[in-house]
Amino acid sequence: MRPPALLDRIDRAVSDLSGIDARVVEPGRSNLAVAAPGAREPDDVAALPGGLVVHNGAVRPAGQAAYGADPDLARVALTAIRFEPEVRTVASLCPLPALAETLDAHLREIVRVDPRRTPPGVSTMDWAIAHASEEGVPDAVLVEGRALLLFAATIE
C-alpha cells in the first residue's frame, strides 16, 4: 500500500525548485503530500519531513520524502480523497491573498474559507476542505490566514 516509487516521484518533483518565489513558502509549514493508492490513514501519505524551506533565498526540501512525514497535510489529502478519490496530491503554500488572486485568474476554481466559521470540536482544516469540496474538490482552497492548499489528481 505504500509504494517506494511514490517517494522517488516526490523527491524528483522537488529536486529543482529554483524557479519558485521564496515568498510563497512558509518555512516548515509549506509542503507537498501525495497519498498512496487506497490510502486510509496519515501513514499512507508521503510528504517531505520538515516541508519546504528557504535557504539563501532559494526554496528547497528540508528532507527526502517519507510516509507519515506530515500528519496534518496527510489529513487534508485524506479528506479530499473522500470527495474525489483521484485527487491524492496536495501542496500547502503561504496564505498570501495576492497569490490566491493570481491563482484565481489561472485556475478553474479557488474557494476561500473563513476559519472562524469552523464548528466547535471540528478540525479547521478538515472542515475547510469538506466545506469547499461539497461539489467536488476545487483546484485550491484558501483557508484565510492559515494555508493556501493546491489540489491535483495523481496520475500513476
N, C-alpha and C positions, 0 to 999 in steps of 0.2 A: 504494500500500500504506500510505501514511502520510497519511490524510485530515486536512486542516486543520480540518474541523468537529469532530474529536475534541478538538483543543486548545481550541477555543471551549467545548465542553461541560465540560471540566475547569475552565477559568477561571470559568465561570458557577457551577459546583458549589462552588467555594471562595471565591467573591466575598463571601459573608457568613458568617463563622464565629463571629460574636459570641456565639452560644449555646453554644459549645464551652468546656468547662472546661479552662483552660490546663494543668492538671496532667496531662492525658492526652497532651500534646505534648512530645516530646523534641526541643527545637530543633535543627534541622539534620539530624536522623535521621528524624523523623516526616514522612511524605509520602503522596501519593496517586498511583497509577500506573494507566494504562489501556493495554492492548495493542491495537494496531490489528488489524482482522480479518486473519487469515493471518500474524500476527507470528511471526518466526523468530529474530530477533536483538534485542539490547537497544536498538538504534536504532529499532526498530519499536514501542517502548513509550514513551508520553508520560507525563511527570511534571512536578513543579514543581522548577525549578532552586533548590537551597538548601532545598527542602522547606517544611515549615510552621515558623513561628517565633512567638514570643510577644513582642508589643510593647505596652508599657503595660498589661500584664495581659490583652491580647486576642490571640487566635490569628489569624494571617493568613498568606497565602502569601508566601514570600520573593521570588517572581518569577512570571512568566507561564509557563504550560505549554509544554513543548518536548519534541520527540522526543529520546531518548537522554540526558535530563537526570539520571536516577538509575539507573546501570547495575546497582547491587546490587538495588534493588527490581524492576527490569526482569527480572532473572534469576528472582526469586521468581515474578513473573507468568508468565514463560515455563515454569517448572516446573509451575505449576498448570495451564496450558493443556495440557500433556502428558497430564494425568489427566482434565480436563474442558475441552474447547475453548471452551465458552461462558463459563467463569469467567476473565474477562480483566481484572478490576478488583481491585486490592489496595491497602489502606491500612495504613500502619505507624504504630503508636502506642507510647507509653511502656509498657514491660512491667510494669505495676503488677498484682500479684496480686489486689488488691481490684477492679480494673477487670475482670480476667478472670473473677472470681467473679460480678460483676454481669452480664457478658455471658453467662456460663454459664446464668444464670437466665432469659435472654431469647432466646437463640439455640438453634437445633436442636442444634448440635454445636460444641464447642470442644475442641481437642486440645492437651494440654500435652506439650512435648517437652523433654527434658533434653539440652542441647547437649554435655554431657560424653560422651554415647553416640555422638557422631559418629565414623564410621570414619576412620582416618588417611588423609590425602590427599584428602578429600572436603570440599567447601564445607559449612559448618554449615547455612546457610540452605537450600541445595539439598537436603541430606539431610533436614532437618527437614520441609520441605514434602512431599518424596516419601514420607517415613515416615508423615506424618499423612494423606496422601491415598491410601493403599493401597486404600481402599474408596470413593473419591470425595473431592473437595476439601471440607474442613469449612468451616463459617462463619468460624471463627477458629482460629489457631494461636498458642499462647503458647510462644515459644522462651525458656525461663526465663532472665531476666537480660539478654536481648538485644533482643527485639521482641515486640510483640503485633500479629499480622497479621490483618486482616479481609479476607475474600474475597467477591466478588459476581459474578454473571453480568452481562454487559454487554448491554444492550438497545439495538439500533440504532434 
